[in-house]
């Protein structure tokens, strides 16, 4: 899933949790237009559906961007 939030491009990839072998985990890549390096966020939380993993990933990305992106 790819989307944009506050001048940052976000890509969420869903992977299988290898320890559990059935649950899904979101991995986020955040690329902001403010000159910083690509940010990669992960979580130890797992989800049963791709939709719930994506929704958690979206919330996680919004929180990181809101806390770390300098506003003009």
N, CA, C and O atoms as CSV, one atom per row, in Angstrom:
chain,resi,resn,atom,element,x,y,z
A,1,UNK,N,N,0.846,-1.171,0.000
A,1,UNK,CA,C,0.000,0.000,0.000
A,1,UNK,C,C,0.892,1.235,0.000
A,1,UNK,O,O,1.827,1.326,0.795
A,2,UNK,N,N,0.611,2.176,-0.878
A,2,UNK,CA,C,1.344,3.436,-0.941
A,2,UNK,C,C,0.356,4.577,-0.787
A,2,UNK,O,O,-0.746,4.534,-1.334
A,3,UNK,N,N,0.753,5.598,-0.040
A,3,UNK,CA,C,-0.064,6.789,0.133
A,3,UNK,C,C,0.815,7.932,0.589
A,3,UNK,O,O,1.987,7.736,0.910
A,4,UNK,N,N,0.250,9.128,0.617
A,4,UNK,CA,C,0.989,10.321,1.018
A,4,UNK,C,C,0.282,10.965,2.196
A,4,UNK,O,O,-0.946,11.043,2.238
A,5,UNK,N,N,1.086,11.429,3.160
A,5,UNK,CA,C,0.560,12.107,4.330
A,5,UNK,C,C,1.505,13.242,4.684
A,5,UNK,O,O,2.683,13.003,4.948
A,6,UNK,N,N,1.007,14.473,4.695
A,6,UNK,CA,C,1.787,15.658,5.057
A,6,UNK,C,C,3.141,15.720,4.342
A,6,UNK,O,O,4.175,15.820,5.003
A,7,UNK,N,N,3.155,15.663,3.042
A,7,UNK,CA,C,4.380,15.740,2.241
A,7,UNK,C,C,5.333,14.572,2.445
A,7,UNK,O,O,6.518,14.686,2.131
A,8,UNK,N,N,4.849,13.470,2.958
A,8,UNK,CA,C,5.670,12.262,3.107
A,8,UNK,C,C,5.022,11.129,2.327
A,8,UNK,O,O,3.819,10.893,2.437
A,9,UNK,N,N,5.825,10.434,1.542
A,9,UNK,CA,C,5.351,9.233,0.859
A,9,UNK,C,C,5.540,8.055,1.794
A,9,UNK,O,O,6.617,7.857,2.357
A,10,UNK,N,N,4.479,7.274,1.954
A,10,UNK,CA,C,4.504,6.139,2.869
A,10,UNK,C,C,4.212,4.870,2.079
A,10,UNK,O,O,3.282,4.825,1.274
A,11,UNK,N,N,5.016,3.846,2.319
A,11,UNK,CA,C,4.752,2.537,1.730
A,11,UNK,C,C,4.675,1.527,2.863
A,11,UNK,O,O,5.585,1.435,3.688
A,12,UNK,N,N,3.592,0.776,2.898
A,12,UNK,CA,C,3.399,-0.252,3.914
A,12,UNK,C,C,3.457,-1.606,3.224
A,12,UNK,O,O,2.699,-1.884,2.295
A,13,UNK,N,N,4.364,-2.433,3.696
A,13,UNK,CA,C,4.497,-3.794,3.196
A,13,UNK,C,C,4.081,-4.738,4.316
A,13,UNK,O,O,4.468,-4.554,5.470
A,14,UNK,N,N,3.303,-5.732,3.977
A,14,UNK,CA,C,2.849,-6.708,4.967
A,14,UNK,C,C,3.655,-7.987,4.779
A,14,UNK,O,O,3.748,-8.516,3.672
A,15,UNK,N,N,4.240,-8.482,5.880
A,15,UNK,CA,C,5.022,-9.711,5.811
A,15,UNK,C,C,4.482,-10.724,6.812
A,15,UNK,O,O,3.830,-10.359,7.791
A,16,UNK,N,N,4.760,-11.994,6.558
A,16,UNK,CA,C,4.420,-13.036,7.520
A,16,UNK,C,C,5.396,-12.986,8.667
A,16,UNK,O,O,6.601,-12.849,8.454
A,17,UNK,N,N,4.896,-13.096,9.877
A,17,UNK,CA,C,5.754,-13.172,11.056
A,17,UNK,C,C,6.352,-14.581,11.080
A,17,UNK,O,O,5.626,-15.562,11.239
A,18,UNK,N,N,7.653,-14.678,10.926
A,18,UNK,CA,C,8.295,-15.991,10.825
A,18,UNK,C,C,8.240,-16.778,12.126
A,18,UNK,O,O,8.283,-18.008,12.105
A,19,UNK,N,N,8.147,-16.090,13.254
A,19,UNK,CA,C,8.080,-16.802,14.536
A,19,UNK,C,C,6.728,-17.496,14.711
A,19,UNK,O,O,6.656,-18.598,15.254
A,20,UNK,N,N,5.674,-16.854,14.255
A,20,UNK,CA,C,4.333,-17.400,14.441
A,20,UNK,C,C,3.878,-18.182,13.212
A,20,UNK,O,O,3.097,-19.126,13.330
A,21,UNK,N,N,4.352,-17.800,12.061
A,21,UNK,CA,C,4.089,-18.447,10.773
A,21,UNK,C,C,2.646,-18.335,10.294
A,21,UNK,O,O,2.263,-19.010,9.339
A,22,UNK,N,N,1.848,-17.505,10.932
A,22,UNK,CA,C,0.497,-17.312,10.426
A,22,UNK,C,C,0.050,-15.860,10.536
A,22,UNK,O,O,-0.872,-15.442,9.835
A,23,UNK,N,N,0.683,-15.098,11.396
A,23,UNK,CA,C,0.283,-13.710,11.590
A,23,UNK,C,C,1.060,-12.785,10.655
A,23,UNK,O,O,2.110,-13.148,10.127
A,24,UNK,N,N,0.525,-11.598,10.467
A,24,UNK,CA,C,1.095,-10.616,9.548
A,24,UNK,C,C,1.632,-9.417,10.316
A,24,UNK,O,O,1.088,-9.026,11.349
A,25,UNK,N,N,2.702,-8.847,9.795
A,25,UNK,CA,C,3.344,-7.696,10.422
A,25,UNK,C,C,3.562,-6.602,9.372
A,25,UNK,O,O,4.039,-6.890,8.274
A,26,UNK,N,N,3.212,-5.334,9.701
A,26,UNK,CA,C,3.472,-4.248,8.756
A,26,UNK,C,C,4.903,-3.721,8.883
A,26,UNK,O,O,5.445,-3.626,9.984
A,27,UNK,N,N,5.494,-3.386,7.758
A,27,UNK,CA,C,6.786,-2.706,7.708
A,27,UNK,C,C,6.548,-1.409,6.942
A,27,UNK,O,O,5.986,-1.421,5.847
A,28,UNK,N,N,6.979,-0.289,7.523
A,28,UNK,CA,C,6.724,1.020,6.922
A,28,UNK,C,C,7.994,1.652,6.403
A,28,UNK,O,O,9.046,1.580,7.040
A,29,UNK,N,N,7.889,2.271,5.242
A,29,UNK,CA,C,8.953,3.115,4.702
A,29,UNK,C,C,8.361,4.505,4.550
A,29,UNK,O,O,7.353,4.693,3.868
A,30,UNK,N,N,8.999,5.480,5.193
A,30,UNK,CA,C,8.517,6.856,5.149
A,30,UNK,C,C,9.590,7.723,4.502
A,30,UNK,O,O,10.729,7.769,4.965
A,31,UNK,N,N,9.209,8.410,3.424
A,31,UNK,CA,C,10.123,9.273,2.684
A,31,UNK,C,C,9.556,10.682,2.671
A,31,UNK,O,O,8.672,10.991,1.873
A,32,UNK,N,N,10.059,11.533,3.548
A,32,UNK,CA,C,9.571,12.915,3.648
A,32,UNK,C,C,10.384,13.827,2.737
A,32,UNK,O,O,11.547,13.554,2.440
A,33,UNK,N,N,9.767,14.888,2.310
A,33,UNK,CA,C,10.394,15.817,1.374
A,33,UNK,C,C,11.265,16.853,2.085
A,33,UNK,O,O,11.583,17.890,1.503
A,34,UNK,N,N,11.653,16.590,3.327
A,34,UNK,CA,C,12.420,17.577,4.093
A,34,UNK,C,C,13.916,17.288,4.104
A,34,UNK,O,O,14.654,17.903,4.873
A,35,UNK,N,N,14.374,16.367,3.268
A,35,UNK,CA,C,15.800,16.107,3.141
A,35,UNK,C,C,16.350,15.011,4.037
A,35,UNK,O,O,17.519,14.643,3.915
A,36,UNK,N,N,15.535,14.488,4.929
A,36,UNK,CA,C,16.034,13.414,5.800
A,36,UNK,C,C,16.083,12.089,5.044
A,36,UNK,O,O,15.455,11.935,3.997
A,37,UNK,N,N,16.825,11.153,5.582
A,37,UNK,CA,C,16.935,9.829,4.974
A,37,UNK,C,C,15.607,9.079,5.077
A,37,UNK,O,O,14.736,9.439,5.869
A,38,UNK,N,N,15.471,8.047,4.275
A,38,UNK,CA,C,14.317,7.169,4.318
A,38,UNK,C,C,14.199,6.574,5.717
A,38,UNK,O,O,15.188,6.097,6.273
A,39,UNK,N,N,13.011,6.598,6.282
A,39,UNK,CA,C,12.757,6.054,7.607
A,39,UNK,C,C,12.057,4.715,7.449
A,39,UNK,O,O,11.094,4.601,6.691
A,40,UNK,N,N,12.533,3.706,8.158
A,40,UNK,CA,C,11.897,2.398,8.149
A,40,UNK,C,C,11.440,2.097,9.566
A,40,UNK,O,O,12.231,2.137,10.509
A,41,UNK,N,N,10.150,1.795,9.705
A,41,UNK,CA,C,9.585,1.476,11.009
A,41,UNK,C,C,9.043,0.056,10.993
A,41,UNK,O,O,8.455,-0.389,10.008
A,42,UNK,N,N,9.248,-0.642,12.091
A,42,UNK,CA,C,8.696,-1.984,12.257
A,42,UNK,C,C,7.991,-2.059,13.604
A,42,UNK,O,O,8.107,-1.152,14.428
A,43,UNK,N,N,7.273,-3.127,13.816
A,43,UNK,CA,C,6.589,-3.354,15.074
A,43,UNK,C,C,6.657,-4.838,15.421
A,43,UNK,O,O,6.818,-5.684,14.541
A,44,UNK,N,N,6.535,-5.139,16.681
A,44,UNK,CA,C,6.495,-6.540,17.101
A,44,UNK,C,C,5.060,-7.060,17.135
A,44,UNK,O,O,4.830,-8.249,17.356
A,45,UNK,N,N,4.102,-6.170,16.917
A,45,UNK,CA,C,2.710,-6.584,16.915
A,45,UNK,C,C,2.386,-7.345,15.642
A,45,UNK,O,O,2.896,-7.026,14.568
A,46,UNK,N,N,1.538,-8.348,15.770
A,46,UNK,CA,C,1.117,-9.139,14.617
A,46,UNK,C,C,-0.402,-9.074,14.489
A,46,UNK,O,O,-1.116,-8.777,15.447
A,47,UNK,N,N,-0.872,-9.358,13.277
A,47,UNK,CA,C,-2.294,-9.237,12.971
A,47,UNK,C,C,-2.742,-10.437,12.159
A,47,UNK,O,O,-1.948,-11.044,11.441
A,48,UNK,N,N,-4.001,-10.770,12.275
A,48,UNK,CA,C,-4.554,-11.931,11.566
A,48,UNK,C,C,-4.917,-11.623,10.118
A,48,UNK,O,O,-4.952,-12.522,9.278
A,49,UNK,N,N,-5.189,-10.348,9.827
A,49,UNK,CA,C,-5.575,-9.988,8.454
A,49,UNK,C,C,-4.665,-8.883,7.928
A,49,UNK,O,O,-4.123,-8.085,8.692
A,50,UNK,N,N,-4.512,-8.857,6.616
A,50,UNK,CA,C,-3.704,-7.812,5.979
A,50,UNK,C,C,-4.349,-6.440,6.207
A,50,UNK,O,O,-3.642,-5.450,6.393
A,51,UNK,N,N,-5.673,-6.378,6.194
A,51,UNK,CA,C,-6.365,-5.104,6.397
A,51,UNK,C,C,-6.048,-4.519,7.779
A,51,UNK,O,O,-5.760,-3.328,7.895
A,52,UNK,N,N,-6.100,-5.344,8.814
A,52,UNK,CA,C,-5.809,-4.822,10.156
A,52,UNK,C,C,-4.336,-4.436,10.288
A,52,UNK,O,O,-4.016,-3.476,10.990
A,53,UNK,N,N,-3.438,-5.163,9.631
A,53,UNK,CA,C,-2.016,-4.804,9.652
A,53,UNK,C,C,-1.792,-3.472,8.937
A,53,UNK,O,O,-1.012,-2.644,9.408
A,54,UNK,N,N,-2.466,-3.255,7.810
A,54,UNK,CA,C,-2.346,-1.992,7.083
A,54,UNK,C,C,-2.902,-0.827,7.886
A,54,UNK,O,O,-2.292,0.242,7.925
A,55,UNK,N,N,-4.042,-1.015,8.524
A,55,UNK,CA,C,-4.635,0.048,9.337
A,55,UNK,C,C,-3.706,0.433,10.494
A,55,UNK,O,O,-3.537,1.615,10.795
A,56,UNK,N,N,-3.114,-0.563,11.133
A,56,UNK,CA,C,-2.161,-0.277,12.199
A,56,UNK,C,C,-0.955,0.463,11.631
A,56,UNK,O,O,-0.465,1.412,12.244
A,57,UNK,N,N,-0.476,0.038,10.470
A,57,UNK,CA,C,0.650,0.692,9.816
A,57,UNK,C,C,0.346,2.141,9.474
A,57,UNK,O,O,1.205,3.008,9.632
A,58,UNK,N,N,-0.866,2.413,9.008
A,58,UNK,CA,C,-1.259,3.797,8.708
A,58,UNK,C,C,-1.235,4.645,9.979
A,58,UNK,O,O,-0.718,5.763,9.969
A,59,UNK,N,N,-1.782,4.128,11.052
A,59,UNK,CA,C,-1.776,4.867,12.321
A,59,UNK,C,C,-0.350,5.110,12.804
A,59,UNK,O,O,-0.019,6.197,13.276
A,60,UNK,N,N,0.479,4.094,12.683
A,60,UNK,CA,C,1.874,4.202,13.103
A,60,UNK,C,C,2.604,5.273,12.290
A,60,UNK,O,O,3.364,6.067,12.844
A,61,UNK,N,N,2.373,5.291,10.987
A,61,UNK,CA,C,3.010,6.288,10.109
A,61,UNK,C,C,2.534,7.692,10.460
A,61,UNK,O,O,3.346,8.611,10.569
A,62,UNK,N,N,1.228,7.866,10.637
A,62,UNK,CA,C,0.695,9.189,10.985
A,62,UNK,C,C,1.304,9.705,12.285
A,62,UNK,O,O,1.703,10.866,12.374
A,63,UNK,N,N,1.373,8.839,13.286
A,63,UNK,CA,C,1.937,9.245,14.582
A,63,UNK,C,C,3.399,9.652,14.435
A,63,UNK,O,O,3.815,10.673,14.983
A,64,UNK,N,N,4.189,8.857,13.693
A,64,UNK,CA,C,5.606,9.183,13.525
A,64,UNK,C,C,5.759,10.519,12.796
A,64,UNK,O,O,6.553,11.367,13.203
A,65,UNK,N,N,4.996,10.700,11.721
A,65,UNK,CA,C,5.089,11.925,10.932
A,65,UNK,C,C,4.658,13.133,11.773
A,65,UNK,O,O,5.332,14.163,11.776
A,66,UNK,N,N,3.545,13.003,12.479
A,66,UNK,CA,C,3.058,14.107,13.309
A,66,UNK,C,C,4.078,14.498,14.381
A,66,UNK,O,O,4.216,15.678,14.702
A,67,UNK,N,N,4.785,13.526,14.929
A,67,UNK,CA,C,5.753,13.799,15.995
A,67,UNK,C,C,7.105,14.287,15.467
A,67,UNK,O,O,7.821,14.991,16.178
A,68,UNK,N,N,7.463,13.925,14.236
A,68,UNK,CA,C,8.815,14.184,13.761
A,68,UNK,C,C,8.945,15.174,12.601
A,68,UNK,O,O,10.039,15.683,12.355
A,69,UNK,N,N,7.874,15.450,11.898
A,69,UNK,CA,C,7.947,16.336,10.745
A,69,UNK,C,C,7.820,17.777,11.222
A,69,UNK,O,O,6.853,18.144,11.889
A,70,UNK,N,N,8.806,18.579,10.871
A,70,UNK,CA,C,8.758,19.998,11.219
A,70,UNK,C,C,7.719,20.693,10.353
A,70,UNK,O,O,7.691,20.527,9.133
A,71,UNK,N,N,6.883,21.458,10.992
A,71,UNK,CA,C,5.874,22.200,10.245
A,71,UNK,C,C,6.341,23.639,10.061
A,71,UNK,O,O,6.979,24.222,10.937
A,72,UNK,N,N,6.012,24.184,8.923
A,72,UNK,CA,C,6.428,25.559,8.610
A,72,UNK,C,C,5.504,26.569,9.263
A,72,UNK,O,O,5.700,27.775,9.110
